[in-house]
Amino acid sequence: MHYPSYIQKLVQQFRRLPGVGQKTAERYAFNILDWKPEQAHDLAKSLDELPSLIQHCKQCGCLMEKDPCRLCDPQRRDPKVIAVVASIKDVFAIEETGEYRNQYHVLGGLLSPLEGRGPECLSLDKLKSRIAEHEVHELLLALDSTLEGDATALFIKREFADLPVEISRLAFGLPMGSALDYVDGGTLAKAMSGRNLF
């Protein structure tokens, strides 16, 4: 079917989302056509404002609405323990448990040679600086229990072996092959409280 160009353009944009194929993208586009004009304008405005209103913290890499980052505030969170996560979504998954009250460091992904992601893609230099500056005594590797997560954890353990910092990892109560943002809060809370040295 040859849709009008504006519909085709909208379908192409929706297809950029993970897990959205052609049919789903078409369904989204035609659903928006049924919205009231102000609803469509609200969506467009939200998307337009997003890059200017949400920033990445220069220290931890998390999302923040204003400076300083509330997750890096030493008055609210102890900088001596840092949870190392692959993505920003993992921070929110951990925060929902209410079990963790320290700081975070977002790597920006996991090692994956098949996808061309090597050590240079991880923000490890910034993490080393934070360890020295704040005299961090524990790194909690809160990484997915996958092949990529395990490889990244082993790489970090080896890379940071000479630093005076303990390295722990989430307890293996997490299902093998699972991603943090799909794990229920109870399981994640138990894994946080039962972590072991790595």
N, C-alpha and C positions, 0 to 999 in steps of 0.2 A: 504494500500500500504506500502510495506517495503522499505523505502528509504535507501540509503547508510548512514553509521553511522555519517559521518560529516554533512550531511544534517539534519539528525534527531537531532543532537546536536544543530545546528543553530536554528532549529524550536523550540526546547525546550527553548533556550535563548530568542527568540522573544516572546514566550508565557508568559514570566515573566513580560512583559510590560502591563500596565493597559489597558483593553478594547481589548486586542489582543487574539483572540481565535485560535483554531487549523488551520482553513482554511486561516485566515489572516497571521498567522505565516508562513505557507507553501508558501503563495504568496510572502511574503518578502524574504524568503530564496531563492526561485527560481529566483526572480528578481535580487538579488545580483549576481547570477551565470551569468547573462547577462551583468554585468558591465565589464568595462575594468579593467585589473588587478591593475592599479595604483589607480583607484577609490576605489576598495575593500581594498587596502593597506592604503589609506587615512582614510577610516572608521576605520579600525583596529588600526591605529596609534592614531587617536583621542580618541578612547575608552581606549587605553592603557595609554595615557598621562593624561587623565581626573583626576584621583585621586591625582596625584602629582602636577598638575598645578592649580587646583581649591581647595581652602581651606574654612573652615567655620571660620568666625570671632569669636574669643573667647568671645567678649563682646556682640554682638547683635545676632550672629548665622546665619547671612546672608552669601552668597557666596562672596569670595574675591579672586582676582588674586595676590595681593601683600599686605604686611603689611605696614602701617596701613590701615584698612578698610575705603574706601572713604565714606561710609554711617555713620561712627562713628566719622569722623573728626570734632571736635568742631569749627574749623575755617570755615567750609562749612555748618555745620548743627547744629542747636540749640539743646543741650542735655536736655533742660528743658521740652520738650514734647516728649513722646515716643509712637509710634504706636505699639501696641501689635498685632501680626499676628500669625496665626496657622502655616503657611508654608512659605518657601522661595519664592515660586511662587507668593504668595500674595504681597510680597514686590515689585516685578516687575510689577504687575498689578497696584498698587498704584503709583509707579514711573512714569508709562506711562501717568497718568493724568496731571502731572506737577503741581499739587495743593498742594503737601505736601513737606515741606523743613526741616523737623526735623528728629529725629532718629527713629530706629526700634528696636523691640525685637521679635525674632522668638521663639514661644513656642515649636515647634516641633510636633504639633498635637493638637487635641481637646479632651476633656474628652469624653470617650465612654466606659461605663461599659461592653457593649456587646462585645467589642473588647479587653477588658482587659486593657484599658487605664485610669488610675486613676491620681490623682494630682501629684504623684511622677514622672510621665512621662513628666510633664510640667517644663520648666526651670524657676520656680518662685523665687527660692532663688537668682539666678543671677539677676533677675529683681529687687528684693528688695534691693540688694547691689547697683545697678545702681541708684535707687531712692535716697538712702542715700548719695552716693558719689557725684552725680551731682545736688542734690537739685531739683529733677524733680517736676514740679508742675501740670502736666497733663499726665494721661495715656489715650490714645485713643484706645479703644478696637475695632480693625478693624477685627472682626471675622465674619465668615459666618453666614448668617441669617437662620440657621438650628437649630434643636433640640440640637445637640451637641454644636454648637456655642453659643446658648443662655445659656445652662447649664454651659459652660466654663466661659462666661461673668459674670454670677451670682456668680460663685465660686470665681472668681478673685475679684469682688466687695466686697464680704464678707471677703475674706482673707486679703484685703488691706484696710479695713474700718478704722483701727486705724492709718494709715499713713497719713501725711499731704499732700495728693495729690488728685486732682480732677480726677474723672473717667468719661470719656465720651465714647460714642459709636457712630458708624456711623449712620447717619440718616436713618430712615426706608423707604427711597425711593428705596432701593434695593428690588427686588422681593423676596417674602418669599420662602424659600427652595433653594435659589440660592447659588452657590459657587463664590467667588470673581473673580477667573480666567475666569469665563464665562460671567461676566457682562461687558457691553460696557463701554468705557472710559468716555462718557458723563454722564451716570448714576452714575458711581463711583465718578466722580469729584463733582457732585451735592451732593452726600451723604457725601463726605468729608467736603465740605464747610458748609453743613447744619447740622453738628453733634450737638447732645445735651448732656447735663450732664446725666450720667447714675446712 
